[in-house]
Amino acid sequence: MRIFLAGASGVLGRRLIPRLVQAGHVVGGMTRSPGKTEELARLGAEPILCDVFDRDALIQAVAGFGPDVILNELTDLPDEAAKIGEYAELNARIRTEGNQNVIEAARRSGSPKVLVQSIAWQLPDGPGALAVAELERAVLAEGGVVLSYGQFYGPGTYHEDRIPAEPRVQIDRAADRTVELLDEPSGVVVITD
């Protein structure tokens, strides 16, 4: 299949590319960071430089790639876990406006299947929880798949040296399960250890 991977340069995206390529898929790896395109190519993806908030450019990029599947693994989180609170509104925006742009791009490129990253735990009331609910509602309304991941742990994650509270999932297990779920029917799939 042709898989458009949004969030390709993230901690999960970098693990997904080699697994998807090894499974025989062609991967278009989207990043908004010009400095990350070489790494995406090295991992086996066709780099696609695009910002999810540039709706017209995203529609053009998705249509140009012609995907069978759009895998939305986008988040907007800091490198340091201690700063997550400072990014709450940014991450909420990527889950709402960013996800709506991905869905619109899918509609305009033949409606490929959409799989989207979500979380397997309940956020406290506020913008983050509302954004997760909106993301999940929008994806399910399109017949897509919500991938509800536990907290990532392992190399490159916020929890490199310790196992977090449940729900949790080791990052490589999360990547393996994601590849296995490409043909999953519409619904919510919880991905935990």
C-alpha contacts under 8 A as a table, 3 or more apart, distances in Angstrom:
res1	aa1	res2	aa2	distance
1	M	24	G	7.56
1	M	25	H	4.91
1	M	26	V	6.26
1	M	67	P	7.55
1	M	68	D	5.90
1	M	69	V	7.38
2	R	25	H	5.89
2	R	26	V	4.79
2	R	27	V	6.02
2	R	28	G	7.58
2	R	65	F	7.99
2	R	66	G	7.20
2	R	67	P	4.73
2	R	68	D	5.20
2	R	69	V	6.52
3	I	25	H	6.85
3	I	26	V	6.10
3	I	27	V	4.89
3	I	28	G	6.13
3	I	67	P	5.32
3	I	68	D	6.09
3	I	69	V	4.91
3	I	70	I	5.77
3	I	71	L	6.88
4	F	27	V	5.96
4	F	28	G	4.73
4	F	29	G	6.29
4	F	30	M	7.32
4	F	62	V	7.14
4	F	65	F	7.36
4	F	67	P	5.75
4	F	69	V	6.30
4	F	70	I	4.74
4	F	71	L	6.06
5	L	8	A	5.56
5	L	13	G	7.44
5	L	27	V	6.75
5	L	28	G	5.89
5	L	29	G	4.95
5	L	30	M	5.91
5	L	70	I	6.09
5	L	71	L	4.85
5	L	72	N	6.10
5	L	73	E	7.17
6	A	29	G	6.37
6	A	30	M	4.85
6	A	31	T	6.87
6	A	70	I	7.49
6	A	71	L	6.19
6	A	72	N	4.84
6	A	73	E	5.73
6	A	74	L	5.95
7	G	10	G	5.58
7	G	13	G	5.93
7	G	29	G	7.44
7	G	30	M	6.04
7	G	31	T	6.01
7	G	72	N	6.58
7	G	73	E	4.95
7	G	74	L	4.43
7	G	75	T	7.25
8	A	12	L	7.64
8	A	13	G	4.11
8	A	14	R	5.93
8	A	16	L	7.88
8	A	17	I	7.39
8	A	29	G	4.98
8	A	30	M	5.52
8	A	31	T	6.12
8	A	40	L	7.27
8	A	73	E	7.32
9	S	12	L	7.91
9	S	13	G	5.47
9	S	14	R	5.43
9	S	29	G	7.68
9	S	30	M	7.63
9	S	31	T	6.17
9	S	36	K	6.67
9	S	40	L	6.83
10	G	13	G	4.94
10	G	14	R	5.98
10	G	73	E	7.90
10	G	74	L	7.75
11	V	14	R	5.75
11	V	15	R	6.96
11	V	156	G	6.32
11	V	157	T	6.81
12	L	15	R	5.25
12	L	16	L	6.20
12	L	73	E	7.50
12	L	171	I	6.84
12	L	174	A	7.77
12	L	175	A	6.45
13	G	16	L	4.95
13	G	17	I	6.35
13	G	73	E	6.81
14	R	17	I	5.78
14	R	18	P	7.67
14	R	40	L	7.51
14	R	43	L	7.42
15	R	18	P	6.39
15	R	19	R	6.92
15	R	172	D	7.03
15	R	175	A	6.20
16	L	19	R	5.24
16	L	20	L	5.95
16	L	175	A	5.50
16	L	176	D	7.73
16	L	178	T	7.91
16	L	179	V	7.38
17	I	20	L	5.21
17	I	21	V	6.11
17	I	27	V	6.85
17	I	29	G	7.77
17	I	40	L	7.92
17	I	43	L	6.26
17	I	44	G	6.50
17	I	45	A	6.39
18	P	21	V	5.10
18	P	22	Q	5.95
18	P	43	L	5.85
18	P	44	G	6.29
19	R	22	Q	5.08
19	R	23	A	6.19
19	R	175	A	7.78
19	R	176	D	7.39
19	R	179	V	7.19
20	L	23	A	5.06
20	L	24	G	6.60
20	L	25	H	5.50
20	L	26	V	7.56
20	L	27	V	7.15
20	L	179	V	6.51
21	V	24	G	5.14
21	V	25	H	5.00
21	V	26	V	6.21
21	V	27	V	6.82
21	V	44	G	6.59
21	V	45	A	7.77
22	Q	25	H	7.32
26	V	45	A	7.26
27	V	44	G	7.49
27	V	45	A	4.92
27	V	46	E	6.14
28	G	45	A	5.48
28	G	46	E	4.69
28	G	47	P	5.99
28	G	48	I	6.33
28	G	65	F	7.03
29	G	40	L	6.50
29	G	45	A	5.43
29	G	46	E	5.81
29	G	47	P	4.93
29	G	48	I	5.62
30	M	47	P	6.09
30	M	48	I	4.51
30	M	49	L	5.78
30	M	50	C	6.32
31	T	34	P	7.49
31	T	36	K	7.06
31	T	37	T	7.20
31	T	47	P	7.52
31	T	48	I	6.36
31	T	49	L	5.29
31	T	50	C	5.94
31	T	51	D	7.01
32	R	49	L	5.48
32	R	50	C	4.95
32	R	51	D	4.76
32	R	52	V	7.71
33	S	36	K	5.56
33	S	37	T	7.27
33	S	49	L	7.02
34	P	37	T	5.74
34	P	49	L	6.61
35	G	38	E	7.05
36	K	39	E	5.45
36	K	40	L	6.49
37	T	40	L	5.11
37	T	41	A	6.31
37	T	47	P	5.39
37	T	48	I	7.48
37	T	49	L	7.27
38	E	41	A	5.14
38	E	42	R	6.16
38	E	47	P	7.67
39	E	42	R	4.98
39	E	43	L	6.20
40	L	43	L	5.11
40	L	44	G	6.46
40	L	45	A	5.43
40	L	46	E	7.13
40	L	47	P	5.85
41	A	44	G	5.10
41	A	45	A	4.97
41	A	46	E	5.83
41	A	47	P	5.93
42	R	45	A	7.38
48	I	61	A	7.33
50	C	54	D	7.48
50	C	57	A	6.75
50	C	58	L	6.35
50	C	61	A	7.43
51	D	54	D	5.47
51	D	57	A	7.68
51	D	58	L	7.00
52	V	55	R	6.46
52	V	58	L	6.06
52	V	94	I	7.90
52	V	98	G	5.47
52	V	101	N	6.74
52	V	102	V	7.24
53	F	58	L	7.88
53	F	97	E	7.20
53	F	98	G	5.75
53	F	101	N	7.11
54	D	57	A	5.46
54	D	58	L	6.11
55	R	58	L	5.10
55	R	59	I	6.14
55	R	101	N	5.64
55	R	105	A	7.82
56	D	59	I	5.14
56	D	60	Q	6.22
57	A	60	Q	5.06
57	A	61	A	6.04
58	L	61	A	4.96
58	L	62	V	6.08
58	L	101	N	7.38
58	L	102	V	7.39
58	L	105	A	6.48
59	I	62	V	5.36
59	I	63	A	6.08
59	I	101	N	7.80
59	I	102	V	7.81
59	I	104	E	7.26
59	I	105	A	4.30
59	I	106	A	7.67
59	I	108	R	6.97
59	I	109	S	7.69
60	Q	63	A	5.18
60	Q	64	G	5.91
60	Q	105	A	7.74
61	A	64	G	5.08
61	A	65	F	6.25
62	V	65	F	5.22
62	V	66	G	6.18
62	V	67	P	6.98
62	V	105	A	6.22
62	V	106	A	7.18
62	V	109	S	6.73
63	A	66	G	5.14
63	A	67	P	7.68
63	A	105	A	7.32
63	A	108	R	7.15
63	A	109	S	4.84
66	G	109	S	6.72
67	P	70	I	6.55
67	P	109	S	7.98
67	P	112	P	6.34
68	D	112	P	4.93
68	D	113	K	6.51
69	V	112	P	5.09
69	V	113	K	4.73
69	V	114	V	5.87
69	V	115	L	7.60
69	V	182	L	7.76
70	I	106	A	7.47
70	I	112	P	6.56
70	I	113	K	6.15
70	I	114	V	4.80
70	I	115	L	6.29
71	L	114	V	6.01
71	L	115	L	4.92
71	L	116	V	6.00
72	N	99	N	7.78
72	N	102	V	7.70
72	N	114	V	7.35
72	N	115	L	6.07
72	N	116	V	4.60
72	N	117	Q	6.19
73	E	116	V	6.10
73	E	117	Q	5.10
74	L	94	I	7.04
74	L	95	R	7.75
74	L	117	Q	7.20
75	T	91	N	5.79
75	T	94	I	6.34
75	T	95	R	7.29
76	D	87	Y	7.00
76	D	90	L	5.98
76	D	91	N	4.61
76	D	94	I	6.64
77	L	84	I	6.35
77	L	87	Y	5.98
77	L	90	L	7.84
77	L	91	N	6.41
78	P	81	A	6.79
78	P	83	K	6.22
78	P	84	I	6.13
78	P	87	Y	6.83
79	D	83	K	7.99
80	E	83	K	5.72
80	E	84	I	7.29
80	E	158	Y	7.16
81	A	84	I	5.44
81	A	158	Y	5.84
82	A	85	G	7.57
83	K	86	E	5.43
83	K	87	Y	6.97
84	I	87	Y	5.27
84	I	88	A	6.56
85	G	88	A	5.29
86	E	89	E	7.66
87	Y	90	L	5.16
87	Y	91	N	6.01
88	A	91	N	5.29
88	A	92	A	6.07
88	A	127	P	7.49
88	A	128	G	6.32
89	E	92	A	4.95
89	E	93	R	6.10
89	E	127	P	6.86
89	E	128	G	7.26
90	L	93	R	5.10
90	L	94	I	6.41
91	N	94	I	5.19
91	N	95	R	6.33
91	N	128	G	7.49
92	A	95	R	5.14
92	A	96	T	6.27
92	A	127	P	6.34
92	A	128	G	5.29
92	A	131	A	5.15
92	A	132	V	7.54
93	R	96	T	5.14
93	R	97	E	5.49
93	R	98	G	6.50
93	R	131	A	7.42
94	I	97	E	5.76
94	I	98	G	4.30
94	I	99	N	6.34
95	R	98	G	5.74
95	R	99	N	5.27
95	R	131	A	5.82
95	R	132	V	6.65
95	R	134	E	7.85
95	R	135	L	5.73
96	T	99	N	5.28
96	T	100	Q	6.05
96	T	131	A	5.72
96	T	132	V	7.94
96	T	134	E	6.50
96	T	135	L	5.84
97	E	100	Q	5.10
97	E	101	N	6.23
98	G	101	N	5.16
98	G	102	V	6.38
99	N	102	V	4.98
99	N	103	I	6.22
99	N	135	L	6.63
100	Q	103	I	5.02
100	Q	104	E	6.10
100	Q	138	A	7.57
101	N	104	E	5.03
101	N	105	A	6.07
102	V	105	A	5.07
102	V	106	A	6.18
103	I	106	A	4.98
103	I	107	R	6.24
103	I	114	V	7.63
103	I	139	V	7.68
103	I	142	E	7.84
104	E	107	R	5.05
104	E	108	R	6.28
105	A	108	R	5.17
105	A	109	S	6.27
106	A	109	S	5.23
106	A	110	G	6.59
106	A	111	S	4.80
106	A	112	P	5.89
106	A	113	K	7.93
106	A	114	V	7.61
107	R	110	G	5.91
107	R	111	S	4.52
107	R	112	P	7.65
108	R	111	S	6.77
109	S	112	P	7.24
113	K	143	G	7.64
113	K	144	G	6.06
114	V	139	V	7.26
114	V	142	E	7.95
114	V	143	G	7.82
114	V	144	G	4.86
114	V	145	V	6.38
115	L	139	V	7.70
115	L	144	G	5.70
115	L	145	V	4.61
115	L	146	V	5.92
115	L	147	L	6.78
115	L	182	L	7.70
116	V	139	V	7.26
116	V	144	G	7.80
116	V	145	V	6.37
116	V	146	V	5.18
116	V	147	L	5.76
117	Q	146	V	6.27
117	Q	147	L	4.92
117	Q	148	S	6.29
117	Q	149	Y	7.12
118	S	132	V	6.77
118	S	135	L	7.90
118	S	136	E	7.46
118	S	146	V	6.37
118	S	147	L	5.57
118	S	148	S	4.56
118	S	149	Y	6.20
119	I	122	Q	7.83
119	I	132	V	7.77
119	I	147	L	7.49
119	I	148	S	4.41
119	I	149	Y	4.85
119	I	150	G	6.11
119	I	151	Q	7.70
120	A	148	S	4.68
120	A	149	Y	5.20
120	A	150	G	5.06
120	A	151	Q	7.85
120	A	167	P	6.49
120	A	190	V	6.32
120	A	191	I	7.60
121	W	150	G	7.01
121	W	167	P	6.65
122	Q	129	A	7.25
123	L	128	G	6.69
123	L	129	A	5.15
124	P	128	G	7.73
124	P	129	A	6.34
125	D	128	G	7.50
125	D	129	A	5.68
125	D	130	L	7.43
126	G	129	A	5.58
126	G	130	L	6.24
127	P	130	L	5.11
127	P	131	A	5.98
128	G	131	A	5.09
128	G	132	V	6.29
129	A	132	V	5.19
129	A	133	A	6.27
130	L	133	A	5.15
130	L	134	E	6.14
131	A	134	E	5.07
131	A	135	L	6.03
132	V	135	L	5.11
132	V	136	E	6.17
133	A	136	E	5.28
133	A	137	R	6.09
134	E	137	R	5.13
134	E	138	A	6.04
135	L	138	A	5.27
135	L	139	V	6.19
136	E	139	V	5.24
136	E	140	L	6.13
136	E	146	V	6.23
137	R	140	L	5.35
137	R	141	A	6.08
138	A	141	A	5.13
138	A	142	E	6.53
139	V	142	E	5.27
139	V	143	G	6.58
139	V	144	G	5.06
139	V	145	V	6.60
139	V	146	V	6.76
140	L	143	G	4.99
140	L	144	G	5.13
140	L	145	V	6.51
140	L	146	V	7.25
140	L	186	S	6.64
140	L	187	G	6.40
141	A	144	G	7.32
143	G	186	S	5.12
143	G	187	G	7.65
144	G	185	P	7.63
144	G	186	S	4.91
144	G	187	G	6.82
145	V	184	E	7.22
145	V	185	P	6.97
145	V	186	S	4.84
145	V	187	G	5.08
145	V	188	V	5.88
145	V	189	V	7.29
146	V	186	S	7.90
146	V	187	G	6.23
146	V	188	V	4.64
146	V	189	V	6.14
147	L	178	T	7.83
147	L	188	V	6.20
147	L	189	V	5.21
147	L	190	V	6.23
147	L	191	I	6.84
148	S	188	V	6.86
148	S	189	V	5.88
148	S	190	V	4.63
148	S	191	I	5.82
149	Y	152	F	7.62
149	Y	168	R	7.33
149	Y	169	V	6.99
149	Y	174	A	7.32
149	Y	190	V	6.03
149	Y	191	I	4.73
149	Y	192	T	6.19
150	G	166	E	7.09
150	G	167	P	4.64
150	G	168	R	3.86
150	G	169	V	5.18
150	G	190	V	7.66
150	G	191	I	6.21
150	G	192	T	5.14
150	G	193	D	7.98
151	Q	164	P	6.98
151	Q	165	A	7.92
151	Q	166	E	7.41
151	Q	167	P	6.21
151	Q	168	R	4.24
151	Q	169	V	5.90
152	F	157	T	6.25
152	F	158	Y	7.42
152	F	159	H	6.97
152	F	168	R	5.96
152	F	169	V	5.22
152	F	170	Q	5.63
152	F	171	I	5.34
152	F	174	A	7.88
153	Y	157	T	5.49
153	Y	158	Y	6.69
153	Y	159	H	4.60
153	Y	160	E	5.77
153	Y	162	R	7.48
153	Y	163	I	6.26
153	Y	164	P	7.03
153	Y	168	R	7.27
153	Y	169	V	6.40
153	Y	170	Q	4.94
153	Y	171	I	5.70
154	G	157	T	5.78
154	G	159	H	6.06
154	G	160	E	4.49
154	G	161	D	7.07
154	G	170	Q	5.84
154	G	171	I	5.85
154	G	172	D	7.90
155	P	159	H	7.83
155	P	160	E	5.06
155	P	171	I	7.65
156	G	160	E	6.36
157	T	160	E	5.53
157	T	171	I	7.65
159	H	162	R	5.49
159	H	163	I	6.34
159	H	164	P	6.61
160	E	163	I	7.87
164	P	168	R	6.59
165	A	168	R	6.60
167	P	192	T	6.20
167	P	193	D	7.79
168	R	192	T	5.32
168	R	193	D	6.17
169	V	173	R	6.71
169	V	174	A	6.18
169	V	191	I	6.89
169	V	192	T	4.54
169	V	193	D	4.83
170	Q	173	R	5.31
170	Q	174	A	6.24
170	Q	192	T	7.93
170	Q	193	D	6.94
171	I	174	A	5.00
171	I	175	A	6.37
172	D	175	A	5.05
172	D	176	D	6.22
173	R	176	D	5.05
173	R	177	R	6.09
173	R	193	D	7.81
174	A	177	R	5.25
174	A	178	T	6.12
174	A	191	I	6.58
174	A	192	T	7.53
175	A	178	T	5.12
175	A	179	V	6.47
176	D	179	V	5.41
176	D	180	E	6.44
177	R	180	E	4.99
177	R	181	L	6.25
177	R	191	I	7.21
178	T	181	L	5.16
178	T	182	L	6.80
179	V	182	L	5.77
180	E	183	D	7.57
181	L	184	E	5.02
